[in-house]
């Protein structure tokens, strides 16, 4: 079974940084893409970054986070990361990692202005 668990959220001031982590089990880079999503209060879920499978390679970022967030994966440690820099109040949301069929438990990021 695929299991995902995000962590690393917290309260940070605008302009600050956080690194989110996601423990990935039962799913390797050969299995497909894995992504970070977020859901802000009162808004719909938003895909913000994706790292593609080993066969396809590459990453994708939503315009809202491009240039500020960096997705990475450590296959040896079964970990997925999201480095978030220059945080803005509008980045406040629950963040979670997901494959095409499984979504992990999220972690709350609150950015104070």
N, C-alpha and C positions, 0 to 999 in steps of 0.2 A: 504494500500500500504506500501511496505517496503521502508524506506528511510534511507540512511546512509550518514554521513558527517564527514569526517576526519579533524582534526586540530592538531596544535602543532608543525608543521614543522618550520624550520628556518636554520640559519647558525650556525655551531658549529665547533670547532677545532677538529682535530683528537684526539681520546682518550677521548673526552667528551661524554656527555649523553643528551638524549632528551626523553620526553615521549609524544607519540602520543595518541590522543583521537579520538574516533569515536562515535558520537551520533547515536544510533540505535533505530528506531521506526518501529513498525509493525512487529517485529521479535523477538521472545524470544528464550531462550536456549532450549526450547522444540521443536522448529521448525527446528532445524538443526545446522550444523556447520557454523561458521563465521571465516573469515580469513583476514589476512593482505597480500597484494601484493605490489610489487613495480615495477616501470619501470625506469631503468637508461637510460641516454641519449645514443641513438644508439643501445640499447639492447631490447630484448623482455621482456614482462611481466614475472615476477618471483614470485611465491608463496613463502612466507617466514615464515609464521606461521599460525596456525589454532587452534581454540579451538572447540572441538566437542560438540555435543548436550548433554543435560542433561542425556539422556538415554545411550549414549555411553561413555561420560566422556573423560578426557584427552586432551592433547595438542600435537602439532607436530611443529617441527622447521626444516627449511632447514639447511643443513650443514654449509652454509655460515654465519649463524647468531646464530647457536647453542652455548649456553654458554654465549652469549652477550646480546641477546634480550629475553624479557619475555612478553608473552601475558597474559592478564587477562580480566575478565569481571565482571562488577557490574550490576547484573540483576535489583536490586532495583532502580538504577539510569539510566538504559538503556544505559549503556556505555561500550565500548570496549576500551582496552588500549594496547599500545605496549611500554614497557620500553626498551630503546635502550642504552646500555652502550658500552664503549670501541669502539666508532665509528671510522670507517676507511673511507678513501676517496672513496673507492669503494661502500660504502653505500649511496652515493649521488644518489638520485632518487626521483621520485614522489611516495609517499606512499598512498595507499587507502585501505579501508576495503570493504569487499564483502561477500555476501552469494553466494549460487550456482546459483542465477539468477539475483542478483542486485549488481551493483558496485556503490559505492559512489564517490563523488568528492574527489580528492586527495589533499595531502598537500606536499609541496616540502621540502625535507631535503637536505641541502648542507653541506658537510663535507670538511673543508679546511685542507690541509696537511701542 
